[in-house]
Structures are given as C-alpha cells and as structure tokens.
Amino acid sequence: MLKMQLPEVLLLITVLWCRWRVSYAWQQEASLDETGNVVLFWTADVKKNVLMVEIQGRTLGYVALGISPTGTMEGADLLIGYVDYSGEPHVMDYWSVKNGPPIPDKSQDWKLLAGRQNDTHTMIRVRRPITPNTDDDNDVFDWPTWILWAWHPHDPGDDHKPKYHKNNRGARQLCLLSTSCWPAPPSRASCVVASFCTSSCVLLLFLLLLALLPHLL
C-alpha cells in the first residue's frame, strides 16, 4: 500500500481545497435592493427538484426572503434567518395569509445549509424543493417570480416572532429557473473577487511547493 509522507499529504490537501474554492460558483446572483445591501445567490436543479439560495444582508439582525404570487405579503412563502450571539445560524419557514405578521409553517421546508456573520453582514444559505406541493409553500415556476426581501437590525429572539422591519423591505421579479430572463452577468467587482481567489490559490501552491521541494526530492 502506498504510504504518503506529511509534505505530500499537505500538498494534496491544498490542491483539493483550491479546486473546491475555484470551481464552486452559483448559477446566478442579483441585488434585491437598489443600494446592493441585500444580495441573492441561487442555483436550481430542476431534475432533482432542488432550489438552493443564499441571501446576504448588511445587518447584524435577521434577513428575510419570500416567494410571492403578487409581490405583496399576502400568500407569500417566507423564510427568516439570523445568526445568534453565539454564532449559531437559524432559519424559520413562515407563511403569510395577509399583509401582516407571518405565521410559522407546519412544514418547515426551508432547510438550513450554512450561516455566518461578520462585522457588517449576515449570510444565510438554505435549500428547498422547487415544487414542495404543500398547502403553505409556493411552487417556483419557469417564469418571473416575485421575490420579497427584508431585514432588521435585531434577531427575532427565542419566541421566533420577528420584529417589524418597517421600511427595510422590498420586492423584485426574478427568474429563478429560466436562464433566458436572468439578470445581467455579475458585476466586475464579483469577477475581481473570483480572480483574487484563483490567484491566491496559485500563489499558495507555489509557496508550498518551494517549502516542500527539499522533502519531495
């Protein structure tokens, strides 16, 4: 059986990590508000009936996302996510029967994948079926969909009753499934970030090879 030395193991781990960082990408992204403080990333796998989204908001409280048939809270399928004081992410699935406070779903179909927070932003990544086929969830179809967004400077708390977001809200129509009506490609800033990740991996590999070269010869 082939035995690998520690330098070879470190090199292999670095290569695999860089490949993961460079290859990972969302199918699409769009700013939900005019200032770019709330951004949505998504990937849809129609064959597997899976929609994966990530919402990033400039807040240390909760961020909210909704799928609405009309662009209003009435009949909207909502999620509210936040990261608590200990760093643990949370997400709750809600349903709104009217333009008012939402109520928790009996079926929690928004599944938390990851969540984190830095000094300015909160990120929540979730997945759900494209067509949940439940009474309190909206299916996503192959045409423009109303996406609601909101944020609040504070977390909902242990009672899962989020405080009213006031004017920190909005709606935008997006195509989550059809590429023919997707927004414009990501901005140059996003491309710069992607290029930075690629160049960082190349530099890291080069330095690691220099350091390990005596051990590999």
Beta strands, then each sheet from edge to edge (+ up, - down):
strand 1: 28-31
strand 2: 38-45
strand 3: 50-57
strand 4: 63-68
strand 5: 76-83
strand 6: 89-96
strand 7: 103-104
strand 8: 111-117
strand 9: 122-129
strand 10: 145-151
strand 11: 169-174
sheet 1: 1+ 2- 3+ 9- 8+
sheet 2: 7+ 6- 5+ 4- 10+ 11-
end
